[in-house]
Amino acid sequence: CGTLPLRMLAREYGADIVYTPELIGHKLRHCVRRENAELGTVDFWRHESGGELVLRTCAAERPTVCQIGAPSAEVALAAATVVARDFDGIDINMGCPKSFSVNGGMGAALLRKPDTVADILTTLRRNLPAHVAL
């Protein structure tokens, strides 16, 4: 959520498109979307009654891509479904070498699982709105 100002600054300096940092699909899939009228943002909270603010976005930063770390099509789709309304694209991270990601079957671990990658991308394309790029 703290990266919105950086993404806005990137847009101000001419970036055509901006990306969120990698968000873990297991966490994002349980988030609740809340419109924040005071700030003019859309916030994604880990728990319905508040809790942890996981992601914040706004219309002024678009086009924006949400980067998700997911080990399976089920997790990727559940996470992407939460945010698809507010993003122009979904990027499945397939390069992160951090042990947390690799040990969880995400990031660079997907490079050794082409069938899983195909399943993730096929599932997302089949189920997400057409305006959401992959």
N, C-alpha and C positions, 0 to 999 in steps of 0.2 A: 504494500500500500504506500510505502514511503517513496516509491519510485515515480509516482505520478508527476511531481514537480520536474524531475529529470526528463521524463518523456515530453512534457509540455515545453521545456526549454529546447529540447532537440527539434521539436516542430517549429518553434519560434526561429531557430537558426537554419531552417530549411529542410529538415528531414521530411521525406515524402511519406514515410511510414515508420511507426515505432512498435517495439515489442516489450511485453512485460518480462520480468525475470522469470525463470523457470518456477512454476508452481506445481507442487506435488499433487497429482491427481487424487490420491487417497484423501487428502485434506480438502481440496477444492470441491470434490463431489458432495461433501456434507455442508457446504456453505449455503447461506440464505442471502438472497439479493434484497437490498434495501435502497430505495431512492432517498438521497440526502438533499432535501430542498434547500436547506441553509447553505450548503456548499455547492450545490448544483452538480453533484456527483452521484454515481451509482457505486454502492459499497457492498462488498461480499464479506459476510461475517461467518465465522466458524460455528457459532451457536446462535440460535434464533433470538435469544434474549440479550444479545450483545456479545460478550466474549472477545475473541480475537478478530481484529480486522485483518483479513487476508489479502484483499485486493480492493483498490479504488480506481475508478476510471471516470471519464467525462466525455461529452460529445466533442469538445474542443480539441481533444488529442487524436481524434480519428483521422485517417485510418490507423487502427491498432490491431496487433496480433497478440493473442494470448498464448504464451508458451507453456506447455504442460508436460510434466514428467509422468509417464504411465507405463506399467509393465504389460498391459493387456488391453484388448479392445473394449472390454466391459468397463474398466476403470477410465479409459480415455473418453468413452462416450458419456459416461455419467458426469465426469468433470466438465467436458465441453458443453454439455447440455445446460449446465448451470450458467455459463457465461456467454453462450453463443449469441444471445439477443443484443449484447453490448459490444461485440467485437467483430471485426471484419475478416479475421482469419484465426485459425488454430494451428499452432506449430507443435508437433510432438518432438520433444528433445530426444535426439538419437546420438548425441556426441559427448555428453557430460561424463568425464572419467572419474568423478568423485566416488569413493567407495560406497557411500550411502546409496547413490543412484544405481551403480553397477550391482551391488549386492541385492538391491530391491528389484532387479530385472529391468531397470529403466536406463535412460541415457545410452552410453556406449554399449551396454549389454545387449541392446536391441540390434546392433550391427551383426551379431552372431545368430540372430533369430529372424531371418527374412520372412518366414511364414507368419510370425507374429506381427511383423511390420505390415505385411500385406493385409492381414486381418484387421489391424487397427485402422489403416487408411480406408479400406473398403467399408468398414462399419461406420466410420465418421462420415464419409461421403454419402452413404446411403441414408443416414439418419439426421444429418444436420441441415439447416435451411440452405438453399442454393446460394445465398449471398455470402456465406461463410467460406472463405478460401482455405485450402489445405496446403 
